[in-house]
Amino acid sequence: MGKTAEIHIYLFGKPEWEFGGEISPETIKSKGDEIRARLYEAADNLKKLSGNGWEHELCLYDIMLAKSTSKAAAEKELAEFGIEEEVFELEEERE
């Protein structure tokens, strides 16, 4: 049996989570810019990973990607693509 690595790339959350209770026209615009940048980065990362054999599926607040590989190999691959650790959560599961 092999191992499967799973990556979760966060997209956005509930407004209460995103804004932390602080709301004004300025905070909405600022959050919009932040979410746009986050989604563009997620799209770039999805393109890189899906082009390298990662299967993906949309979840509630994130994209889940999976590949038959070890966690260590996945970490190396992510580093080679320049995908920052702050934008994903990596897990390894046995099949």
C-alpha positions in Angstrom: 0.0 0.0 0.0 1.2 3.5 -0.8 0.7 6.8 0.9 -1.4 9.7 -0.2 -0.6 13.3 0.6 -3.4 15.8 0.9 -3.2 19.5 0.6 -5.8 22.0 1.7 -5.6 25.4 0.1 -7.8 27.9 2.0 -9.9 30.2 -0.1 -12.1 32.3 2.2 -14.3 32.0 5.2 -17.5 33.3 6.6 -17.7 37.1 6.7 -17.5 37.0 10.5 -14.3 35.1 10.4 -12.9 37.2 7.6 -13.7 40.6 9.2 -13.3 39.6 12.9 -16.3 41.8 13.8 -14.9 45.0 12.3 -16.9 46.4 9.4 -16.8 49.7 7.5 -16.6 50.6 3.8 -12.8 50.7 4.1 -12.5 47.3 5.8 -14.8 45.8 3.1 -12.7 47.2 0.3 -9.5 46.1 2.0 -10.8 42.6 2.6 -11.9 42.5 -1.1 -8.3 43.2 -2.2 -7.0 40.6 0.2 -9.4 37.9 -0.9 -8.7 38.7 -4.6 -5.0 38.3 -4.1 -5.6 35.1 -2.1 -7.8 33.6 -4.8 -5.3 34.5 -7.6 -2.6 32.8 -5.7 -4.8 29.8 -5.1 -5.5 29.6 -8.8 -1.8 29.8 -9.7 -1.1 27.0 -7.2 -3.9 24.9 -8.4 -2.6 25.2 -12.0 0.9 24.1 -10.9 -0.2 21.2 -8.8 -3.0 19.8 -11.0 -0.5 20.0 -13.9 1.8 17.8 -11.9 -0.7 15.0 -11.1 -2.6 16.3 -8.1 -6.3 15.6 -8.2 -8.5 18.3 -6.7 -12.0 18.9 -5.3 -13.7 21.9 -4.0 -14.6 21.8 -0.3 -16.6 24.3 1.8 -13.8 26.8 2.4 -10.9 25.4 0.6 -9.6 23.2 -2.3 -8.4 19.7 -1.4 -5.7 18.2 -3.5 -4.5 14.7 -3.3 -1.6 12.7 -4.8 -0.1 9.2 -4.2 3.1 10.4 -2.6 4.7 10.7 0.8 4.4 13.8 2.9 8.2 14.5 2.5 8.0 14.2 -1.3 5.0 16.5 -1.3 6.8 19.1 0.9 9.7 19.0 -1.6 7.4 19.4 -4.6 5.6 22.4 -2.9 9.0 24.0 -2.2 10.1 23.5 -5.8 7.0 25.2 -7.0 7.6 28.1 -4.6 4.3 27.5 -2.8 4.5 29.2 0.6 3.7 27.1 3.7 1.3 29.9 4.9 -1.3 29.1 2.1 -1.7 25.4 2.6 -2.2 22.6 5.1 -0.4 19.3 4.3 -1.4 15.9 5.6 -0.4 12.3 4.9 -2.7 9.4 5.1 -2.1 5.7 4.5 -4.3 4.1 1.8 
